């Protein structure tokens, strides 16, 4: 059986036995039906001085409600892009948002902020918003497990667009706009950091685009066709990684 990669937010020490948390236990034992002696790979998303590590481990003490892992070895994983991308994604309906989060992580995005905009068709607040935020972070965690990443992108708390625009940053600021005059590939990146703004279904309003421009965002296009919100985000990230990152 394939050696599964599991995210667990805790410190690991080679030679020690440690308990799996409830989520990891449910996936490894109840879903995958792994047993004592089976191999798994663990990572915790914590950067050490040398970088990010993953840990080779074996299942031990598997019971009906709990299991432990024996940490056998640790290995440095160097698969992070030199380009740091902070994606502000207009919240979209249904599975579109989940899909965008998952695939953007596979493509190397570092931070994701879900954004409420004028044309956002999703109404979330209070406990429902908190549960959705937790669900989005779990999707990101799972995408790291699948893609081999050990650095786990943060899904920031959802906020309104004007709040995000007010955040201080020295990154290159880009807003995709189908009527922009400049290509996304034409602007130089001086410090390997990008803030990428993607509107929801229906795009950003004229007032929101003007506010983004006032905040230092450059309107850029990807081509002659209008892209859906999830396509726009993933195409833009891919283009940026091809030009400035580690896709070649």
One Martini backbone bead per residue (centre of mass of N, CA, C, O) as a GRO file, in nm:
protein
  248
    1UNK     BB    1   0.099   0.035   0.019
    2UNK     BB    2   0.078   0.350   0.018
    3UNK     BB    3   0.246   0.612   0.159
    4UNK     BB    4   0.106   0.821   0.367
    5UNK     BB    5   0.031   1.163   0.412
    6UNK     BB    6   0.044   1.349   0.731
    7UNK     BB    7  -0.110   1.599   0.910
    8UNK     BB    8   0.048   1.728   1.221
    9UNK     BB    9   0.030   1.969   1.486
   10UNK     BB   10   0.345   1.872   1.584
   11UNK     BB   11   0.606   1.757   1.738
   12UNK     BB   12   0.894   1.566   1.631
   13UNK     BB   13   1.078   1.263   1.739
   14UNK     BB   14   1.327   1.071   1.701
   15UNK     BB   15   1.236   0.760   1.872
   16UNK     BB   16   0.945   0.829   1.918
   17UNK     BB   17   0.621   0.798   2.064
   18UNK     BB   18   0.305   0.901   1.918
   19UNK     BB   19   0.003   1.037   1.894
   20UNK     BB   20  -0.273   1.043   1.720
   21UNK     BB   21  -0.501   1.222   1.603
   22UNK     BB   22  -0.827   1.205   1.518
   23UNK     BB   23  -0.799   1.265   1.215
   24UNK     BB   24  -0.566   1.069   1.154
   25UNK     BB   25  -0.698   0.814   1.258
   26UNK     BB   26  -0.947   0.812   1.077
   27UNK     BB   27  -0.788   0.794   0.807
   28UNK     BB   28  -0.583   0.557   0.858
   29UNK     BB   29  -0.775   0.338   1.001
   30UNK     BB   30  -1.077   0.374   0.890
   31UNK     BB   31  -1.012   0.425   0.584
   32UNK     BB   32  -0.726   0.274   0.512
   33UNK     BB   33  -0.663   0.031   0.713
   34UNK     BB   34  -0.430   0.043   0.891
   35UNK     BB   35  -0.154  -0.117   1.062
   36UNK     BB   36   0.062  -0.262   1.229
   37UNK     BB   37   0.372  -0.152   1.068
   38UNK     BB   38   0.287   0.067   0.902
   39UNK     BB   39   0.357   0.318   0.677
   40UNK     BB   40   0.430   0.669   0.734
   41UNK     BB   41   0.388   1.025   0.676
   42UNK     BB   42   0.501   1.321   0.841
   43UNK     BB   43   0.376   1.662   0.909
   44UNK     BB   44   0.375   2.021   1.057
   45UNK     BB   45   0.459   2.310   0.913
   46UNK     BB   46   0.746   2.356   1.041
   47UNK     BB   47   1.010   2.570   1.048
   48UNK     BB   48   1.334   2.526   1.035
   49UNK     BB   49   1.647   2.629   0.983
   50UNK     BB   50   1.670   2.429   0.719
   51UNK     BB   51   1.348   2.381   0.714
   52UNK     BB   52   1.147   2.134   0.587
   53UNK     BB   53   0.990   1.840   0.730
   54UNK     BB   54   0.976   1.486   0.722
   55UNK     BB   55   0.829   1.177   0.867
   56UNK     BB   56   0.914   0.862   0.942
   57UNK     BB   57   0.670   0.596   1.011
   58UNK     BB   58   0.504   0.376   1.252
   59UNK     BB   59   0.257   0.177   1.341
   60UNK     BB   60   0.121   0.166   1.678
   61UNK     BB   61  -0.112   0.072   1.892
   62UNK     BB   62  -0.371  -0.033   1.752
   63UNK     BB   63  -0.702   0.067   1.792
   64UNK     BB   64  -1.035   0.167   1.803
   65UNK     BB   65  -0.946   0.489   1.911
   66UNK     BB   66  -0.626   0.444   1.870
   67UNK     BB   67  -0.284   0.565   1.790
   68UNK     BB   68   0.055   0.518   1.711
   69UNK     BB   69   0.387   0.659   1.647
   70UNK     BB   70   0.703   0.577   1.509
   71UNK     BB   71   0.989   0.759   1.481
   72UNK     BB   72   1.249   0.706   1.244
   73UNK     BB   73   1.268   0.969   1.047
   74UNK     BB   74   1.421   1.256   0.877
   75UNK     BB   75   1.338   1.493   0.601
   76UNK     BB   76   1.426   1.708   0.372
   77UNK     BB   77   1.210   1.957   0.209
   78UNK     BB   78   1.262   2.116  -0.128
   79UNK     BB   79   0.946   2.251  -0.272
   80UNK     BB   80   0.962   2.558  -0.263
   81UNK     BB   81   0.897   2.848  -0.384
   82UNK     BB   82   1.045   3.164  -0.440
   83UNK     BB   83   0.747   3.242  -0.467
   84UNK     BB   84   0.527   3.469  -0.302
   85UNK     BB   85   0.170   3.403  -0.257
   86UNK     BB   86  -0.113   3.619  -0.214
   87UNK     BB   87  -0.447   3.519  -0.203
   88UNK     BB   88  -0.738   3.696  -0.308
   89UNK     BB   89  -1.058   3.543  -0.275
   90UNK     BB   90  -1.349   3.549  -0.398
   91UNK     BB   91  -1.629   3.429  -0.282
   92UNK     BB   92  -1.765   3.123  -0.377
   93UNK     BB   93  -1.966   2.882  -0.482
   94UNK     BB   94  -1.947   2.594  -0.349
   95UNK     BB   95  -1.688   2.412  -0.506
   96UNK     BB   96  -1.511   2.644  -0.615
   97UNK     BB   97  -1.354   2.724  -0.364
   98UNK     BB   98  -1.232   2.451  -0.299
   99UNK     BB   99  -1.083   2.417  -0.567
  100UNK     BB  100  -0.904   2.668  -0.548
  101UNK     BB  101  -0.756   2.594  -0.292
  102UNK     BB  102  -0.636   2.323  -0.373
  103UNK     BB  103  -0.483   2.413  -0.641
  104UNK     BB  104  -0.316   2.649  -0.525
  105UNK     BB  105  -0.144   2.469  -0.344
  106UNK     BB  106  -0.021   2.292  -0.568
  107UNK     BB  107   0.105   2.570  -0.704
  108UNK     BB  108   0.228   2.742  -0.426
  109UNK     BB  109   0.072   2.890  -0.238
  110UNK     BB  110   0.088   3.068   0.086
  111UNK     BB  111  -0.173   3.262   0.092
  112UNK     BB  112  -0.526   3.290   0.204
  113UNK     BB  113  -0.795   3.527   0.133
  114UNK     BB  114  -1.111   3.558   0.197
  115UNK     BB  115  -1.353   3.757   0.004
  116UNK     BB  116  -1.568   4.020   0.041
  117UNK     BB  117  -1.804   4.136  -0.199
  118UNK     BB  118  -2.047   4.279  -0.383
  119UNK     BB  119  -2.075   3.991  -0.569
  120UNK     BB  120  -2.114   3.812  -0.337
  121UNK     BB  121  -2.322   3.508  -0.297
  122UNK     BB  122  -2.216   3.468  -0.001
  123UNK     BB  123  -2.366   3.395   0.323
  124UNK     BB  124  -2.164   3.472   0.608
  125UNK     BB  125  -2.173   3.405   0.970
  126UNK     BB  126  -2.034   3.335   1.245
  127UNK     BB  127  -2.049   3.003   1.282
  128UNK     BB  128  -2.056   2.944   0.976
  129UNK     BB  129  -1.791   3.089   0.911
  130UNK     BB  130  -1.605   2.927   1.098
  131UNK     BB  131  -1.659   2.649   0.969
  132UNK     BB  132  -1.565   2.727   0.687
  133UNK     BB  133  -1.278   2.805   0.763
  134UNK     BB  134  -1.198   2.524   0.869
  135UNK     BB  135  -1.254   2.375   0.605
  136UNK     BB  136  -1.047   2.525   0.430
  137UNK     BB  137  -0.798   2.437   0.594
  138UNK     BB  138  -0.837   2.132   0.544
  139UNK     BB  139  -0.802   2.145   0.241
  140UNK     BB  140  -0.512   2.248   0.253
  141UNK     BB  141  -0.391   2.016   0.412
  142UNK     BB  142  -0.465   1.794   0.203
  143UNK     BB  143  -0.305   1.920  -0.033
  144UNK     BB  144  -0.031   1.875   0.103
  145UNK     BB  145  -0.042   1.571   0.126
  146UNK     BB  146  -0.067   1.521  -0.187
  147UNK     BB  147   0.180   1.726  -0.300
  148UNK     BB  148   0.438   1.731  -0.078
  149UNK     BB  149   0.399   1.944   0.122
  150UNK     BB  150   0.523   2.114   0.435
  151UNK     BB  151   0.405   2.381   0.376
  152UNK     BB  152   0.132   2.550   0.528
  153UNK     BB  153  -0.109   2.726   0.431
  154UNK     BB  154  -0.289   3.011   0.511
  155UNK     BB  155  -0.618   3.072   0.620
  156UNK     BB  156  -0.756   3.346   0.648
  157UNK     BB  157  -0.968   3.550   0.764
  158UNK     BB  158  -1.247   3.662   0.656
  159UNK     BB  159  -1.284   3.959   0.449
  160UNK     BB  160  -1.300   4.262   0.333
  161UNK     BB  161  -1.164   4.421   0.075
  162UNK     BB  162  -1.089   4.695   0.215
  163UNK     BB  163  -0.918   4.557   0.435
  164UNK     BB  164  -0.704   4.425   0.251
  165UNK     BB  165  -0.608   4.688   0.103
  166UNK     BB  166  -0.490   4.814   0.386
  167UNK     BB  167  -0.259   4.637   0.383
  168UNK     BB  168   0.067   4.609   0.433
  169UNK     BB  169   0.293   4.612   0.139
  170UNK     BB  170   0.578   4.518  -0.091
  171UNK     BB  171   0.429   4.385  -0.295
  172UNK     BB  172   0.311   4.285  -0.582
  173UNK     BB  173   0.011   4.420  -0.729
  174UNK     BB  174  -0.266   4.217  -0.852
  175UNK     BB  175  -0.532   4.258  -1.105
  176UNK     BB  176  -0.767   4.100  -1.272
  177UNK     BB  177  -0.841   4.223  -1.616
  178UNK     BB  178  -0.998   4.202  -1.926
  179UNK     BB  179  -0.917   4.535  -1.993
  180UNK     BB  180  -0.634   4.534  -1.979
  181UNK     BB  181  -0.308   4.639  -2.110
  182UNK     BB  182  -0.146   4.433  -1.932
  183UNK     BB  183   0.047   4.180  -1.871
  184UNK     BB  184   0.134   3.959  -1.622
  185UNK     BB  185   0.438   3.930  -1.760
  186UNK     BB  186   0.537   4.256  -1.761
  187UNK     BB  187   0.595   4.265  -1.454
  188UNK     BB  188   0.822   4.327  -1.221
  189UNK     BB  189   0.989   4.133  -0.968
  190UNK     BB  190   1.182   4.231  -0.684
  191UNK     BB  191   1.084   4.030  -0.407
  192UNK     BB  192   0.909   3.763  -0.455
  193UNK     BB  193   0.622   3.920  -0.421
  194UNK     BB  194   0.258   3.852  -0.419
  195UNK     BB  195  -0.056   4.018  -0.477
  196UNK     BB  196  -0.364   3.844  -0.550
  197UNK     BB  197  -0.660   3.947  -0.722
  198UNK     BB  198  -0.987   3.778  -0.704
  199UNK     BB  199  -1.285   3.757  -0.813
  200UNK     BB  200  -1.590   3.666  -0.835
  201UNK     BB  201  -1.866   3.611  -0.953
  202UNK     BB  202  -1.875   3.890  -1.177
  203UNK     BB  203  -1.668   4.028  -1.027
  204UNK     BB  204  -1.563   4.338  -0.998
  205UNK     BB  205  -1.628   4.641  -0.938
  206UNK     BB  206  -1.553   4.954  -1.027
  207UNK     BB  207  -1.500   5.053  -0.737
  208UNK     BB  208  -1.306   4.820  -0.658
  209UNK     BB  209  -1.095   4.874  -0.874
  210UNK     BB  210  -1.033   5.162  -0.785
  211UNK     BB  211  -0.939   5.086  -0.499
  212UNK     BB  212  -0.706   4.907  -0.590
  213UNK     BB  213  -0.552   5.124  -0.745
  214UNK     BB  214  -0.512   5.311  -0.498
  215UNK     BB  215  -0.352   5.059  -0.348
  216UNK     BB  216  -0.146   4.957  -0.602
  217UNK     BB  217  -0.293   4.808  -0.827
  218UNK     BB  218  -0.253   4.609  -1.111
  219UNK     BB  219  -0.382   4.579  -1.418
  220UNK     BB  220  -0.432   4.248  -1.555
  221UNK     BB  221  -0.381   4.001  -1.810
  222UNK     BB  222  -0.415   3.664  -1.978
  223UNK     BB  223  -0.618   3.738  -2.218
  224UNK     BB  224  -0.899   3.741  -2.449
  225UNK     BB  225  -1.048   3.587  -2.220
  226UNK     BB  226  -1.301   3.503  -2.003
  227UNK     BB  227  -1.270   3.400  -1.671
  228UNK     BB  228  -1.327   3.216  -1.432
  229UNK     BB  229  -1.250   3.237  -1.110
  230UNK     BB  230  -1.096   2.961  -1.087
  231UNK     BB  231  -0.931   2.996  -1.348
  232UNK     BB  232  -0.789   3.261  -1.289
  233UNK     BB  233  -0.624   3.183  -1.041
  234UNK     BB  234  -0.467   2.936  -1.165
  235UNK     BB  235  -0.347   3.080  -1.411
  236UNK     BB  236  -0.194   3.300  -1.262
  237UNK     BB  237  -0.014   3.120  -1.088
  238UNK     BB  238   0.116   2.970  -1.321
  239UNK     BB  239   0.240   3.214  -1.464
  240UNK     BB  240   0.414   3.307  -1.223
  241UNK     BB  241   0.575   3.041  -1.188
  242UNK     BB  242   0.697   3.040  -1.475
  243UNK     BB  243   0.843   3.323  -1.451
  244UNK     BB  244   0.931   3.330  -1.108
  245UNK     BB  245   0.949   3.032  -1.028
  246UNK     BB  246   0.918   2.649  -1.052
  247UNK     BB  247   0.798   2.644  -1.342
  248UNK     BB  248   0.916   2.443  -1.657
   0.00000   0.00000   0.00000
